């Protein structure tokens, strides 16, 4: 008999162009303090930059310009670095057939060159390096998709889906509600009622991940009587046409996704202000990813059909979409339907 094939370690995976490999153990983490969208993106970039020697006790270097994205100032970058240094995460690890909870600091010692165009030198702790060494499951993240998200919840959900998408015989997974809330980065005392968690976290995250990634995603509440006690996460690969539509969405303007997130109450005052700023735009170039097609059919003339996308223009159209979403959110929320 031949030897059984060895499992591929996460560190043996070579990322493709525009791809970031992230160990599953760092996808499913419980944060003591929820990270911002900027901090999550920056951490993924730090992992990608150090990947070739990430298991070694060395200092890694990266130019600050590569981390700050479209921002011209380093203010957000430094805030994110401090947040990562102060964040302790809990992740499950397995050793000798036994499961443990390991608590590690996401980022340890680092130094920043004071020049605006300088570098950031950083390192990972021994505990974190051991996680990289022992990992066998990973999420393959696309940089363009990661930077297209307007919600940190969408990025968290995207990472969870990417860690599961390659499974051959599994298309769903059930989670206890409190554990799923913590995995999504929601503090125990925030959005306590499920309808608020659903409206502010699940609906926007499912909408963005389904619209921009290679997978269709659905989250369904699990009930014990009338009480929601868990959620079922479902995913499935898109068809070729759906992937083309997602690619087109990635190449489009972010204004619409920001506006859509605000209409669903998923982004706070800043995002609402940015959405309001587009009010007098002749035709906002955003695709309404959930519900808008039906809204347009019930109010003729409010939308424009272009290939597979539905566009909504002007302040009246946005107000009608808002009213439609509010009427239907509790009864039939997109991507998180009540059973």
N, C-alpha and C positions, 0 to 999 in steps of 0.2 A: 504494500500500500504506500502511496506517495504521502509526503508530508502535507498536512493541512495548510492552506494559504495563510500567511501572516496578515494581520490587520494593518491597514495603512495608518501610520501615525499622522496627526495633524501637522507636525513640523515637517513631514516629508512632502506635503502638498506644495506645489509651486503655483503661486497665483498667476492667472492670466492677465492680459492687459486690462487696466482699469478695474482690477479686482483686489479685494482685501480678504484675507483669510483670518477668521476669528474663532478661537476655540469655543466649543459649546459651553464649557464651564464659565466663560466670561460673557456669554449671552444670557444665561439664566442666573442672574445675580439679584440679591436683595440688597438695596442700597440703604445705608443709614440716613443719607440725605439725598433726595432725588437729583440726578444730574440734569443740566440743561441740554438742549439740542446741540448747542455749540460744543459743550464739553464732551458729549458722546461722539460727535464727529471727530473732534481733535484726538480723542483717545484712539479711535480706529486708525487714524492717520499715523499716530505714534507707533502702533503695533505694526502697521504695514511697512513703515520706514525701517524698523528694527528686525524685520522678519528673518533675514538670513542668519543673524546671530542672536536671536531673541532669547535663546536658552542659555547664553553665555553671560558670565558676570562682567560685562563690559559697559562702557558709557557710549550711548548712541547720540548722534548729532543730526539735526534737521534745521533747515532755514525757517525762520519765523514766517516768511512770506508764504511758505507752503502750507502753513497751518491756519493762517487767518482768513483764507478764502478771498471773498470779494471785499472784505473790510480793509480800509487803508490804515487803520490804527491798530496797535497791539493791545488796546485796553481789554477787549473781549478775550483775547488769547490768554492774557495773564490771569484774568478772572477764572477762566476755564482750568488753567494749570493749578491754581490754588484750590479750586473745587475738587479736582482729581486727587490732589495730595491729601485733602482732608476727608476723602470718602473711603470708608471701610465697607467692603462688600462681603457677603456670605455666599458661598457657592458649595454645592455638593461634589465631593470627590470620592473615588473608590480606590481602596488599597487592600490587597490581599483578600479580595472578596467581601470586604466590609465597607460600609458607607460612612463618610464623615462629613461634617460641615467645617469648611475652612474659612477663616476670616483673614482677609488680606487688604493691604492698602494698594489702591490702583496705581499710584505713582509715588516714587520715593524721591531721593535726592535729585535735584536738577539745578542748572545754572543758566541764566539768560544773558547773552551778550547785549550790552546796553545800546549798541547801534541798532537803529530801526530795521536795518537790513541784515542784522546779525543772525546768529544761530541759537538754538536751544539745545543744551546738553542734558541728557536724562538717562535714568536707569530703572530697571525693574527689580523688585525685591527677590530674595531667594525663594520665598513661598510662592510668588507669582511665577517665577521661572519653572518651578516644579510642576505647576499646573500646565504650562505649555508643554513640558516634556512628556507628561503622562496622558495628554489628550488624544482621543481617537475620533472624535466627532467635531465637526466644524461648520461654520456658516460662511459661504462665499458671497461677499457683499460687492455690489457694483457701486463704484464711486459716484457716478452720475445720478443713480437712484438715491443714494444716501444724501446727496446735496440738494436733491429736488424736494425732499420732505419739508413741510412747514411745521410739523409737530414732532416733539420728542417721542410721543406715544407711537407715532407711525414708524419711527426708526426702530424702536424697541420691538414692535410687532414684526417688522420686516426682518430683523435679525432672527427672531424666533421661527419665522416661516422658512428662511433660507437654511436654517439648521435642520429642517425637516423635509424640505422639498425633494431631496434625492432618495428618500425612503421608498422602497418598491411596493410594500404591501401595507402601508399605513397612510391614511388620508385624514385622520382626525385624532384628537386627544382631548381628554376631559381634565379640567383643573378645578380644585377647590377655589371658591370665589376669592377668599382672602389671599391665598397664595398668588393667584393670577393678578390681583390688584397690586401686590408688592412687586411681582415681576415686571409689571408695566410701569413701576416707579411712582405709584400713588401712596402717599403717606396714610397710615391707619386712621387718622382723624379727618381725612379729606374725602369729599364725595362719598359719604357713607351710604346714602341711599343708592340702590342699583340704577334707578332711572337717571340720576345725575351722573354716575360713573359711565353709564351707557352713552348718554348724550355728549358728555365732555371728553371721553376717552375712547370708547370702543368705536362709535360711529365714525368720527373723523379718522381714526387710525385705519380702520378697515377700508374706508373710502380711498384714502391715499395709497395704501399698499396695493389694493386691487387695481387702482388706476395706473400705477407706475411700475409695478413689478411684473414678473413672469407668471404669477400665480393669482388665481381667484381665491379670495379669502372670505370666510363667513364665521361669525361668532354667535352662538345660540345659548341663551340662558338655560341652566339646569335648575328645575324647581323641586322643592319638597313642599307639596301643597301650594300655597300662594307665595312662599318665600323662595327667593333665588339663592341657591346654595353653591352654585358653581357655573362654569361655562364650558361649552364644547367648542374647541377651535378646529375648523375644517379648512383644508386647502386642496387645490387641484391645479395642475398645469394648464396654462392657457392654450387655445388654438393658435395657429399661425396668424390668423387675422387679428385676434385679440392682442398678440404680442406686437404686431405692427401698430395697432392703435395705442398701446402703451408707449412704444418708442416715439410715436408722433407726439404724445402728451409730454414726454420728457423734453422734447425739442421745443415745446411751446412756452409761452410766457407763464411765469409763476404767479402773476397777478390774480388769475382766476382761482388758483388753489388757495391763496391767502384769503380771498373774498369768500370762497365756499367754507373754509374753516371758520371764519368769523360768523357767518350766517348760522352755523351749527353751534355757536357758543363755545368753540374749541380753541380759542387762541388768546383770550384776554383782551384788554383794552387796546394794546398796541396794534394787534391784528385787526381789530374792529376799525381803528382809525385809518389804517392803510386801505381797508376795503372801502370805507366811506370816501376816501380820496379819489376813487375811480368812478364816483357816482355820475359825473357828467361826461364820461367817456362815451363816444358814439356807439361803439360796440365792444364791450369787454371780451377779450379773447380767452375766455375760460370755458372749459367743458364742465357741465354740471354732471358729476359722476353718479349721483343717486337722486332719483325722484324728478329731475327736471324734465325728462322726456314726457312723463305723465302730466306734469304741470303745464307744459306747452300745449298738449293735446286738449286740456280742459279750458285753455284760454287761447284761442286761435290768434296768431299774429304776434305772440310774445317771443317767439324764437326764430332762429334761422337754421335750416338743415344744411350741413356741408359734409358730404361723405358719411362717416359713421359718427360724427360728433354733433351735438346740439349746443348752440350758442345762445346766450341770453344777453340782451343789450339794454342799456339805459336804466335809470333809477326805477322806473315803473316795473320793469321786468324783475329786477332784484327784489323789490318789495313784494311782488307776487310770489317769487320763489321762497322768500322768507315766510310768508303766510302759509304757503303750502307745506313747507318743512315743519312749521310749528304745529299744524293740524295733524300731521301724520307721524310725528316723531315718536310719540308714545305708542301709537297703535301699530305702526309698521316701520320701525327705524331701519334705514338701509344698512345692510351688512350685519345687523344684529337683531334679527327678527325674533319676536316673541313666539313661542311654540303654540 
